Amino acid sequence: MAKAKVVVERAQRYMRDHFNRMVTLNELAAQAEMPPHLFLKAYKQVSGKTPKDFMNELRMAEAIRLLQESGQKLWQVARTCGFSSQSWFSTVFRTYAGITPKQYRRLYNMGKAPKLPPFMVIPSENGKKGAAKAGKAAKGRPLPAPPPPEYAAVEHLFATQETQYRKQVDELQKDLSLAREQLKLANDENWALKRVVETLKKGKAKPAKA
């Protein structure tokens, strides 16, 4: 068991130093000098979670710090924390924090930040609660290079398509509302017509006066 703890500590130290990039299970197992399946089993037994869980927690802690203390754009925060895309970063962040990074930053700036999971918040140097530090390597790291022009073009294309889809959905919802109103009017007219027919039938059914 003592050996397993050493293995886990070594792996976690390695992840702290490299959380800003993709780290594979084989890479961690190599650091522990163990086959991947045995390493994963030992890691789960000692920590109660997977290396992926620990890595995500490191990244979320650093993301919170950057959202609070830096003016980085969301795509920059995502790349600094080792996420392959801003959308995946937002998905993981929402899983842990319950809201998107954009919503969290806005609420934090308003002084209304929601309560975070314990691993994302630790006491700061002045004794108050502050953003957790994912590791010394996180501080002082230069901003990631801006995405290539192709990335911006694709982002613009997706944004344009999303806007078009939203307009189409709005138009369909308006058409649906109009169709419901017309159906209601048709039902009302049908009901009124039935009453007229029933009245006429009753009038014809009355015996003629002598």
Buried (B, 14 or more C-beta within 10 A) or exposed (E): EEEBEEBBEBBBEBBBEBBBEEBEBEBBBBBBEBEBEEBBEBBBEBBEEEBEBBBBBBBBBBBBBBBBEEEBEBBBBBBBBBBEEBEEBBEBBBEBBEBBBEBBBBEBEEEEBEEBBEBBBEEEEEEEEBBBBBBEEBEEEEEBEEBEEEEEEEEEEEEEEEEEEEEEEEEEEEEEEEEEEEEEEEEEEEEEEEEEEEEEEEEEEEEEEE
